[in-house]
Amino acid sequence: MFYPIGYGGSHWLLYIGVPLIIGIWAQIRVTSAFRRWSKVRASSNITGAECAREILQAAQIHDVEVVETNDFLGDHYDPTKKRLCLSSNVYNTPSVASLGIAAHETGHAIQHAKSYAPLKARMAVVPLTMAASQMLPFVIIGGLFFHITGLITLGIYCYAILLVFQLITLPVEFDASRRAKIILQQMGIVQPGAEVAGVNSVLNAAALTYVAAFIAALGNLLWLLSMRDRRS
């Protein structure tokens, strides 16, 4: 989202610029880790899709569908449809990166089956978060370009909602990665040494993107608060 530098001066650089740099760095890290370890074939020689199905079967979860999606790194678990979506590279490739990502997303399915509290909380706030996200473009245009103070206040509420969502997301994602690392080794899908190190590299890099998203939401909230204070 575009923000005019003139609105907020040094506050803009601190609250928006720094989180933006962190976000770009985190995205570079995860893309780099995935590309490196997607070239390393796992000794188990199973694809991400096969990995996900084996973990689901071992966890006695039989109502989750594993499907392929064309979005690069668009892997996710949809709890409303009980559908585990894996990008083509992950779904079809027996690489270390694919196994790590597939196991992570399967970790969310296990969380859902076990009624993991943070996941339930995140699911509960999703509708409110989507509504807040859809309002933000109008808030930014009306509040900053047309100086409508009330919309800046509305933007503060929107970013507060997004901040809560990102905060809840952190334990959900960290726990899914923790489960993935343990399960992959317990089931012998990845071997100690380079394969375990590769999975850790991919999942740890992915975790940074969620931290960056939280920092970005916090930065936006603080920036709007500073804008409101300047106009009061």
C-alpha distance (Angstrom), angle and dihedral (degrees) to the residues before:
residue distance angle dihedral
M1 . . .
F2 3.81 . .
Y3 3.79 120.9 .
P4 3.82 123.4 -178.0
I5 3.81 111.5 -119.2
G6 3.77 90.7 -143.6
Y7 3.78 89.7 67.0
G8 3.78 104.6 77.6
G9 3.82 103.6 -0.2
S10 3.78 110.3 -156.1
H11 3.81 89.7 6.4
W12 3.80 88.6 62.6
L13 3.80 91.7 53.2
L14 3.81 92.5 48.4
Y15 3.79 101.0 40.5
I16 3.82 100.7 32.5
G17 3.80 107.9 17.4
V18 3.80 98.2 50.0
P19 3.86 95.0 46.8
L20 3.81 88.5 46.9
I21 3.80 91.0 55.3
I22 3.81 90.6 46.9
G23 3.79 90.1 50.2
I24 3.80 93.1 50.9
W25 3.80 90.8 47.3
A26 3.82 91.6 50.0
Q27 3.80 91.6 49.4
I28 3.80 91.3 49.9
R29 3.80 89.6 50.2
V30 3.79 95.1 52.0
T31 3.82 93.8 43.6
S32 3.80 91.3 48.4
A33 3.82 93.5 47.7
F34 3.79 92.2 48.1
R35 3.80 94.1 48.6
R36 3.80 92.2 48.2
W37 3.79 96.9 48.3
S38 3.80 95.2 37.1
K39 3.81 85.4 70.3
V40 3.82 92.4 55.9
R41 3.80 113.2 86.1
A42 3.80 114.6 -141.0
S43 3.79 116.9 -124.8
S44 3.82 90.7 -127.8
N45 3.83 87.1 64.4
I46 3.81 94.4 -148.4
T47 3.79 125.5 132.9
G48 3.77 126.1 -120.6
A49 3.80 90.1 -102.7
E50 3.81 92.3 51.6
C51 3.80 89.9 46.4
A52 3.80 92.1 52.6
R53 3.81 92.5 48.3
E54 3.81 92.7 48.3
I55 3.81 91.6 50.9
L56 3.80 92.0 47.0
Q57 3.79 90.9 50.1
A58 3.81 91.8 48.3
A59 3.81 89.2 50.6
Q60 3.83 89.0 49.2
I61 3.79 92.0 -120.0
H62 3.81 107.6 146.0
D63 3.80 103.5 161.4
V64 3.82 100.2 67.3
E65 3.80 118.4 97.9
V66 3.82 119.7 -146.2
V67 3.81 110.5 -147.6
E68 3.80 138.0 171.6
T69 3.82 123.1 -114.7
N70 3.80 127.8 -170.8
D71 3.82 95.9 -138.6
F72 3.82 113.0 111.9
L73 3.82 106.7 -120.4
G74 3.79 87.3 -6.8
D75 3.79 91.2 132.2
H76 3.79 114.2 145.1
Y77 3.79 145.7 142.6
D78 3.80 117.1 -119.3
P79 3.82 107.3 -153.5
T80 3.83 93.2 -173.5
K81 3.82 92.1 60.8
K82 3.82 96.5 24.5
R83 3.77 88.4 -126.4
L84 3.80 125.7 146.2
C85 3.81 107.8 -153.3
L86 3.81 118.5 -161.7
S87 3.80 125.3 -174.1
S88 3.81 115.5 -117.1
N89 3.81 94.4 -103.4
V90 3.79 91.4 51.8
Y91 3.80 96.3 39.4
N92 3.81 96.4 51.8
T93 3.82 104.7 28.9
P94 3.84 128.5 85.6
S95 3.79 93.3 -149.9
V96 3.80 130.1 134.3
A97 3.82 90.1 -115.8
S98 3.81 92.1 50.9
L99 3.79 92.6 51.4
G100 3.81 92.3 49.2
I101 3.79 94.0 50.2
A102 3.81 94.2 42.5
A103 3.81 91.1 50.2
H104 3.81 90.9 47.8
E105 3.80 92.7 53.7
T106 3.79 90.1 44.7
G107 3.80 86.1 53.8
H108 3.80 87.3 65.0
A109 3.80 90.4 53.3
I110 3.80 88.8 52.4
Q111 3.81 89.8 49.0
H112 3.80 89.0 52.6
A113 3.79 92.8 48.9
K114 3.80 90.7 49.6
S115 3.84 93.2 45.4
Y116 3.81 91.7 -119.7
A117 3.83 103.7 -159.4
P118 3.84 99.6 -136.3
L119 3.82 90.6 50.8
K120 3.79 90.7 50.6
A121 3.81 89.3 49.5
R122 3.81 91.6 50.4
M123 3.79 91.6 49.4
A124 3.81 89.4 51.1
V125 3.81 94.4 55.0
V126 3.83 96.9 42.3
P127 3.85 95.4 93.8
L128 3.80 91.6 49.8
T129 3.80 90.6 45.8
M130 3.80 92.2 51.7
A131 3.80 91.1 50.4
A132 3.80 91.2 49.8
S133 3.82 91.5 49.3
Q134 3.80 92.1 51.2
M135 3.81 91.8 52.0
L136 3.79 96.3 49.7
P137 3.84 98.9 82.3
F138 3.80 90.5 55.0
V139 3.80 90.8 44.5
I140 3.81 92.8 52.8
I141 3.81 94.8 45.4
G142 3.79 95.5 43.9
G143 3.78 97.9 37.4
L144 3.79 101.6 43.3
F145 3.78 106.2 25.3
F146 3.80 97.2 36.5
H147 3.82 96.2 31.2
I148 3.80 96.0 -125.7
T149 3.81 100.7 162.2
G150 3.79 93.9 -166.2
L151 3.78 90.3 61.4
I152 3.80 90.9 52.8
T153 3.80 87.7 56.3
L154 3.81 89.2 49.2
G155 3.81 88.2 50.7
I156 3.80 89.4 54.1
Y157 3.79 90.1 55.5
C158 3.81 90.9 46.9
Y159 3.78 93.0 52.1
A160 3.80 90.9 44.9
I161 3.81 87.7 58.1
L162 3.80 91.3 47.6
L163 3.79 90.4 48.3
V164 3.81 91.3 53.9
F165 3.80 89.8 48.7
Q166 3.81 92.5 50.8
L167 3.80 90.7 46.4
I168 3.81 91.5 53.4
T169 3.80 89.7 45.6
L170 3.81 93.1 60.9
P171 3.84 98.2 69.2
V172 3.82 90.2 39.9
E173 3.80 92.5 56.2
F174 3.80 96.5 38.3
D175 3.80 91.1 50.9
A176 3.82 92.2 48.7
S177 3.81 90.0 53.1
R178 3.80 91.4 46.6
R179 3.80 90.6 52.4
A180 3.81 91.5 46.7
K181 3.81 94.1 52.8
I182 3.81 92.1 49.8
I183 3.82 97.1 43.0
L184 3.80 95.1 47.5
Q185 3.80 91.0 55.8
Q186 3.81 96.1 39.8
M187 3.81 91.5 52.5
G188 3.81 92.5 43.8
I189 3.81 92.3 -121.7
V190 3.80 90.7 131.7
Q191 3.77 126.1 29.4
P192 3.82 128.2 -131.6
G193 3.78 115.1 -95.3
A194 3.79 122.6 31.3
E195 3.81 95.5 7.0
V196 3.80 94.4 52.5
A197 3.81 89.3 44.7
G198 3.81 89.7 52.0
V199 3.79 93.6 50.7
N200 3.80 90.2 48.2
S201 3.80 91.0 49.4
V202 3.80 93.5 51.9
L203 3.80 96.4 43.9
N204 3.81 95.0 42.6
A205 3.80 90.1 51.1
A206 3.80 90.4 49.2
A207 3.80 89.9 51.6
L208 3.81 89.3 58.9
T209 3.80 90.3 62.7
Y210 3.81 90.5 60.3
V211 3.79 91.3 48.1
A212 3.81 88.6 49.6
A213 3.81 90.9 50.7
F214 3.81 90.2 52.7
I215 3.81 91.6 49.1
A216 3.81 90.3 48.7
A217 3.81 92.4 52.1
L218 3.79 90.5 47.5
G219 3.80 91.3 48.4
N220 3.79 92.6 50.6
L221 3.79 91.2 49.1
L222 3.82 92.9 50.0
W223 3.80 91.1 46.0
L224 3.81 93.2 53.5
L225 3.80 90.1 46.2
S226 3.80 89.1 53.4
M227 3.82 90.4 48.3
R228 3.81 91.5 52.1
D229 3.80 91.3 48.4
R230 3.80 91.1 51.2
R231 3.79 90.4 55.0
S232 3.80 97.9 43.0
